[in-house]
Amino acid sequence: MRKRSIARQCAIQALYTADINGEKALDVLDSVVEIEGYADKDVIEFARRLVSLVDEKRQEIDGIITRFAANWPLDRMGVVDRNILRLGTAELMFLDDIPPKVSINEAVEIAKRFGDEDAYKFVNGVLDKIRKEKCPTK
């Protein structure tokens, strides 16, 4: 698995844990890194970048997801799905150095690994709608 893919997985673990416990994900990240044994500096640095971005822009990100996830309020989504969408939306909206297709594909792969059976379809659909309207030229 590539370093950035591992970093995204690490970030999802921190976002998930923080969401369940009502904490800031950045505060949880160090524990996730230690428990899971993530040692690569590049992995940890990119995970920290992602988690910080989601923490910082969470209200805006949640608003975007709510708008594009028709009939699915955030509190009705599974915790895993909600945080995969947060991570994917953060990448699409705020990280210009990552192509949208990569962000969406990575989110779909995480959903396949950690989400319910059809979660990846939901994640793909919502993120693709966001991409089409919010970043058509990216």
C-alpha positions in Angstrom: 0.0 0.0 0.0 1.3 3.5 -0.9 2.3 5.9 1.8 -0.6 8.4 1.2 -3.1 5.5 1.2 -1.7 4.4 4.6 -1.9 8.0 5.8 -5.5 8.3 4.8 -6.3 5.1 6.6 -4.6 6.5 9.7 -6.5 9.7 9.3 -9.8 7.8 9.1 -9.0 5.9 12.2 -8.4 9.2 14.1 -11.5 10.9 12.6 -13.7 7.9 13.5 -12.4 7.7 17.1 -12.7 11.4 17.6 -16.2 11.5 16.3 -17.3 8.7 18.6 -15.6 10.3 21.6 -16.5 13.9 20.8 -12.9 15.0 20.6 -10.7 16.8 18.1 -9.2 14.3 15.7 -5.8 15.8 15.9 -5.8 15.1 19.6 -6.5 11.4 18.8 -4.0 11.0 16.0 -0.9 10.4 18.1 -2.7 7.6 19.9 -3.7 6.0 16.6 -0.2 6.3 15.3 1.2 4.6 18.4 -1.4 1.9 18.7 -1.3 1.0 15.0 2.5 1.3 14.8 2.7 3.8 12.0 6.3 4.8 11.9 7.0 6.4 8.5 7.5 10.1 8.9 5.8 10.9 5.5 2.8 8.8 6.5 2.4 10.6 9.8 3.0 14.0 8.3 0.3 13.5 5.6 -2.2 12.0 8.1 -1.6 15.1 10.3 -2.2 17.4 7.4 -5.5 15.6 6.5 -6.8 15.5 10.1 -5.8 19.1 10.8 -7.7 20.2 7.7 -10.8 18.3 8.6 -10.7 19.6 12.2 -10.2 23.2 11.0 -12.8 23.1 8.2 -15.3 20.7 9.7 -18.3 23.0 9.8 -17.8 24.0 6.2 -17.1 20.4 5.1 -20.2 19.1 7.0 -22.3 21.8 5.3 -21.1 20.7 1.8 -21.8 17.0 2.6 -25.2 17.8 3.9 -26.0 19.7 0.7 -24.9 16.9 -1.6 -26.0 13.8 0.4 -29.7 14.2 -0.5 -32.0 12.9 2.2 -29.0 11.8 4.4 -28.5 14.1 7.4 -25.0 13.6 8.9 -26.4 12.2 12.1 -28.2 9.4 10.1 -25.0 8.3 8.3 -22.7 5.6 9.7 -19.8 7.0 11.6 -17.3 5.4 9.1 -19.2 6.8 6.1 -19.5 10.3 7.5 -15.8 10.5 8.2 -14.8 9.1 4.9 -16.9 11.8 3.3 -15.3 14.4 5.5 -11.9 13.3 4.4 -12.8 13.1 0.7 -14.5 16.4 0.8 -11.6 18.1 2.5 -9.2 16.7 -0.2 -11.5 17.8 -3.0 -12.2 21.3 -1.7 -8.9 22.3 -0.1 -6.0 20.3 -1.4 -5.2 21.5 -4.9 -2.2 19.2 -5.2 -4.3 16.0 -5.3 -6.4 15.2 -8.4 -10.1 14.8 -7.7 -10.1 11.3 -9.2 -7.4 10.2 -6.8 -9.3 11.7 -3.8 -12.5 9.9 -4.8 -10.8 6.6 -5.6 -9.0 6.6 -2.2 -12.2 7.4 -0.4 -14.0 4.6 -2.2 -11.2 2.1 -1.4 -11.4 3.1 2.3 -15.2 2.6 2.2 -14.8 -0.8 0.7 -12.4 -1.7 3.5 -14.0 -0.2 6.5 -17.6 0.6 5.5 -20.8 -1.5 5.1 -21.2 -3.6 2.0 -22.5 -0.8 -0.3 -21.0 2.1 1.5 -18.5 2.7 -1.3 -21.3 3.4 -3.7 -22.8 6.1 -1.4 -19.3 7.6 -0.9 -18.6 7.6 -4.6 -21.9 9.2 -5.5 -21.7 12.0 -3.0 -18.1 12.9 -3.7 -18.6 12.8 -7.4 -21.5 15.3 -7.1 -19.3 17.5 -5.0 -16.5 17.3 -7.6 -18.8 18.1 -10.5 -20.2 21.2 -8.9 -17.5 22.5 -6.6 -14.3 21.8 -8.6 -15.2 21.2 -12.3 -11.9 22.6 -13.5 -9.6 20.9 -11.0 
